[in-house]
Amino acid sequence: NIMALNNLIGLGSPSRPRRRRPPWWQGWAMSILIFAFIITCAKPPPPDEVLSALTTSADRSLPSSSTSEKKPYLAAGDVLVQCDLTTPFADESDESSAHGTLKIAVHRTLAPLASNAFLNMVKYHHFDHNYLFRAVKGFIVQWGIESPKPNGGDNHKTKFPKVDIDPPPTNGDSIRSNVRGALNFAGGNSVMGQVYVNRSKNSHLDREPGSLPFATLDEQSMSIIDSVYSYKEGLGQVKAVKKGDEEMKKLFPRISRIERCWIETDTE
């Protein structure tokens, strides 16, 4: 018997040939090939399609009227005043120096007395060639002191009457509060002809006697205000302003100045 003979010599019973397993790395290689194929096929869209997709996405999140030169929103009765601001003594290569056009929405309907007083100052060029003599980080920037005009210009200092105070808002309107971008008369009245803009929220100023803010600077204008260099207070800025450009250049070479202001738009 052949089976018995095999058992005797230790060969055991004949078995079927075993199925050979593939090498361990073969599965990984196949996965890598499939992944590479997917990446190759999934090409990004051409530049025009990318731009179109970005534009469509932006259109969903921004008003269709938004542009890089967008004017601040003007309600009925508001007046748009613009002011050119420079840092006249700064090095031309210094890109950090403040410069640009401030856009000021004057809320004549909400605060007619203060608004008309301010607009009258603009019409008389009171703010032209005005140094921003007080700039406090995180607080305010102030201007409105006339300095001698260059080239023998009219150095007559205009006197402005003190106007009555507009009544406070009854609905807690934040436009009339000393929040970031709000413009108000320094000292609470127009007699000095000085104004300040809030660099941050200064609601505690609402409790001081006098007028409340009557105008607003948009955020693009506030970015210019933020870049105005802040000298320490009490260094003689006011005295230097009254002496003129040479004194300012010598003592405060990084100070900014409003070159001119004008009424751009009147919604009335």
C-alpha positions as CSV (number, residue, x, y, z in Angstrom):
1,N,0.0,0.0,0.0
2,I,1.5,3.3,-1.1
3,M,-0.2,5.4,1.7
4,A,1.0,3.0,4.3
5,L,4.5,3.2,2.9
6,N,4.4,6.9,2.9
7,N,3.4,6.9,6.6
8,L,6.2,4.7,7.4
9,I,8.8,6.9,5.9
10,G,7.3,10.1,7.4
11,L,6.0,11.6,4.2
12,G,2.4,11.8,5.3
13,S,-0.5,12.0,2.9
14,P,-0.1,14.0,-0.3
15,S,-1.5,17.5,-0.1
16,R,-2.8,20.1,-2.6
17,P,-0.2,22.8,-3.5
18,R,-0.6,26.0,-1.3
19,R,-1.8,29.3,-2.8
20,R,1.1,31.7,-2.8
21,R,0.4,35.1,-1.0
22,P,1.4,38.3,-2.8
23,P,4.3,40.3,-1.3
24,W,3.3,42.7,1.6
25,W,4.3,45.8,-0.3
26,Q,2.1,45.1,-3.3
27,G,-1.1,46.5,-1.6
28,W,0.7,49.7,-0.7
29,A,2.0,50.2,-4.2
30,M,-1.4,49.8,-5.7
31,S,-2.9,52.4,-3.2
32,I,-0.2,54.9,-4.2
33,L,-0.8,54.4,-7.9
34,I,-4.6,55.0,-7.4
35,F,-4.0,58.1,-5.3
36,A,-1.5,59.5,-7.9
37,F,-4.1,58.9,-10.6
38,I,-6.8,60.8,-8.7
39,I,-4.4,63.7,-8.1
40,T,-3.4,63.9,-11.8
41,C,-7.0,63.9,-13.0
42,A,-8.2,66.5,-10.4
43,K,-6.6,69.5,-12.1
44,P,-7.4,73.0,-10.6
45,P,-9.6,75.2,-12.7
46,P,-7.8,77.7,-15.0
47,P,-7.1,81.2,-13.6
48,D,-10.2,82.8,-15.2
49,E,-12.4,80.3,-13.5
50,V,-10.6,80.8,-10.2
51,L,-11.1,84.6,-10.5
52,S,-14.8,84.1,-11.4
53,A,-15.3,81.8,-8.4
54,L,-13.7,84.3,-6.1
55,T,-15.8,87.2,-7.5
56,T,-19.0,85.2,-7.1
57,S,-18.0,84.4,-3.5
58,A,-17.2,88.0,-2.8
59,D,-20.5,89.1,-4.3
60,R,-22.4,87.0,-1.8
61,S,-20.7,88.6,1.2
62,L,-20.4,92.2,0.1
63,P,-23.0,94.7,-1.2
64,S,-22.9,95.1,-4.9
65,S,-22.1,98.8,-4.6
66,S,-18.9,98.3,-2.6
67,T,-15.7,99.7,-4.2
68,S,-12.3,100.6,-3.0
69,E,-13.2,104.3,-3.2
70,K,-16.7,103.8,-1.7
71,K,-18.1,106.9,-0.1
72,P,-19.5,106.8,3.4
73,Y,-23.2,106.1,3.7
74,L,-25.1,109.4,3.7
75,A,-28.6,109.5,5.2
76,A,-31.1,112.1,4.1
77,G,-29.9,115.6,5.2
78,D,-26.3,114.5,5.6
79,V,-23.4,116.4,4.1
80,L,-20.1,114.9,2.9
81,V,-17.0,116.9,3.8
82,Q,-13.6,115.8,2.6
83,C,-10.2,116.9,3.9
84,D,-6.7,116.3,2.4
85,L,-4.3,115.2,5.1
86,T,-0.5,115.1,4.8
87,T,2.6,114.7,6.9
88,P,4.5,117.6,5.3
89,F,7.9,117.3,6.9
90,A,8.3,113.5,6.7
91,D,10.8,111.9,4.4
92,E,9.3,111.0,1.1
93,S,10.5,107.4,1.5
94,D,8.7,107.0,4.8
95,E,5.5,105.1,3.7
96,S,4.3,104.9,7.3
97,S,3.6,108.7,7.5
98,A,-0.1,109.6,7.5
99,H,-1.6,110.9,4.2
100,G,-4.9,110.6,2.4
101,T,-8.3,112.1,2.1
102,L,-10.6,112.1,5.2
103,K,-14.3,111.6,4.4
104,I,-16.6,113.1,7.0
105,A,-20.4,112.5,7.0
106,V,-22.0,115.5,8.8
107,H,-25.4,114.5,10.3
108,R,-27.2,117.8,9.8
109,T,-30.6,116.3,10.4
110,L,-29.7,114.8,13.8
111,A,-27.6,117.7,15.0
112,P,-28.4,120.8,12.9
113,L,-26.8,123.4,15.2
114,A,-23.4,121.8,15.6
115,S,-23.4,120.6,12.0
116,N,-24.1,124.1,10.5
117,A,-21.5,125.6,12.7
118,F,-18.9,123.1,11.4
119,L,-20.0,123.5,7.8
120,N,-19.6,127.3,8.2
121,M,-16.0,126.8,9.3
122,V,-15.4,124.6,6.3
123,K,-16.8,127.3,3.9
124,Y,-14.5,129.9,5.5
125,H,-11.5,127.6,5.1
126,H,-10.9,127.6,8.8
127,F,-9.5,124.1,8.8
128,D,-7.1,124.7,5.8
129,H,-3.4,124.4,6.7
130,N,-4.4,123.0,10.2
131,Y,-1.9,120.9,12.2
132,L,-3.2,117.9,14.2
133,F,-1.6,119.4,17.3
134,R,-3.0,116.8,19.7
135,A,-2.8,113.1,18.9
136,V,-3.2,110.7,21.8
137,K,-2.9,106.9,21.1
138,G,-6.1,105.1,21.7
139,F,-8.0,108.3,22.5
140,I,-8.4,111.2,20.1
141,V,-6.9,113.4,17.4
142,Q,-7.6,117.1,17.6
143,W,-7.2,120.1,15.3
144,G,-8.6,123.6,14.6
145,I,-6.0,126.1,15.7
146,E,-5.1,128.4,12.8
147,S,-1.5,129.0,12.1
148,P,0.2,131.7,9.9
149,K,-0.5,130.9,6.2
150,P,2.6,130.4,4.0
151,N,3.5,132.8,1.2
152,G,1.9,135.8,2.8
153,G,-1.6,134.3,2.7
154,D,-4.6,135.6,4.6
155,N,-3.6,135.2,8.3
156,H,-6.9,136.7,9.6
157,K,-8.2,134.4,12.4
158,T,-11.9,133.9,12.0
159,K,-14.0,134.2,15.2
160,F,-17.0,131.9,15.4
161,P,-20.1,132.4,17.5
162,K,-21.0,129.9,20.3
163,V,-24.0,128.0,19.1
164,D,-26.6,126.4,21.3
165,I,-26.4,122.7,22.1
166,D,-28.4,120.2,20.0
167,P,-30.6,118.1,22.2
168,P,-29.4,114.6,23.0
169,P,-30.9,111.7,21.1
170,T,-33.9,110.1,22.7
171,N,-33.4,106.7,21.1
172,G,-29.7,106.1,22.2
173,D,-28.4,106.6,18.7
174,S,-24.7,105.6,18.7
175,I,-24.0,108.2,16.0
176,R,-24.3,110.9,18.6
177,S,-22.0,109.0,21.0
178,N,-18.2,109.3,21.4
179,V,-17.5,106.1,19.6
180,R,-14.6,105.3,17.2
181,G,-14.9,107.7,14.2
182,A,-17.2,110.2,15.8
183,L,-16.4,113.9,15.4
184,N,-17.2,116.5,18.0
185,F,-16.3,120.0,19.1
186,A,-13.5,120.3,21.6
187,G,-14.7,121.8,24.8
188,G,-18.3,121.0,24.0
189,N,-18.9,124.1,21.8
190,S,-18.0,125.7,18.6
191,V,-16.5,128.9,19.9
192,M,-12.9,127.7,19.8
193,G,-13.3,126.3,16.3
194,Q,-11.5,123.1,17.4
195,V,-12.8,119.5,16.7
196,Y,-11.6,116.1,17.7
197,V,-12.2,112.6,16.3
198,N,-12.3,109.5,18.6
199,R,-9.7,106.9,17.9
200,S,-11.6,104.4,20.1
201,K,-14.8,104.2,22.1
202,N,-14.8,107.0,24.6
203,S,-18.4,106.8,25.9
204,H,-17.3,108.6,29.2
205,L,-17.0,111.8,27.2
206,D,-20.8,111.7,26.5
207,R,-21.3,112.7,30.2
208,E,-19.3,115.9,29.9
209,P,-21.2,119.2,29.4
210,G,-21.6,120.5,25.9
211,S,-22.3,119.1,22.5
212,L,-22.4,115.5,21.5
213,P,-20.7,114.2,18.2
214,F,-22.4,115.5,15.1
215,A,-20.3,113.8,12.3
216,T,-18.7,110.4,11.5
217,L,-15.5,109.4,9.7
218,D,-15.6,106.1,7.8
219,E,-13.2,103.3,8.6
220,Q,-11.0,104.0,5.6
221,S,-10.5,107.6,7.0
222,M,-9.9,106.2,10.4
223,S,-7.1,104.1,9.1
224,I,-5.4,107.4,8.1
225,I,-6.1,108.8,11.5
226,D,-4.6,105.7,13.2
227,S,-1.4,106.4,11.3
228,V,-1.0,109.9,12.6
229,Y,2.1,110.1,14.8
230,S,1.3,110.8,18.4
231,Y,3.6,113.2,20.2
232,K,3.5,113.3,24.0
233,E,1.2,116.0,25.2
234,G,2.5,119.2,26.7
235,L,5.6,119.6,24.5
236,G,4.6,123.0,23.2
237,Q,2.5,122.0,20.2
238,V,0.0,124.8,20.6
239,K,2.7,127.5,20.9
240,A,4.5,126.1,17.9
241,V,1.3,126.0,15.8
242,K,0.8,129.7,16.3
243,K,4.3,130.5,15.3
244,G,4.1,128.7,12.0
245,D,5.6,126.1,9.7
246,E,9.3,126.6,10.5
247,E,8.7,126.1,14.2
248,M,6.6,123.0,13.6
249,K,9.2,121.5,11.3
250,K,12.0,122.2,13.8
251,L,10.2,120.8,16.8
252,F,7.7,118.3,15.4
253,P,8.9,116.9,12.1
254,R,6.5,114.0,12.2
255,I,3.3,116.0,12.8
256,S,0.5,115.7,10.3
257,R,-1.5,118.6,8.8
258,I,-4.9,119.1,7.0
259,E,-4.1,121.0,3.8
260,R,-7.7,121.9,2.9
261,C,-11.3,120.9,3.5
262,W,-14.3,121.3,1.2
263,I,-18.0,120.3,1.0
264,E,-18.2,117.4,-1.5
265,T,-21.9,116.3,-1.3
266,D,-25.0,117.8,0.1
267,T,-28.0,115.5,0.2
268,E,-30.4,118.3,1.0
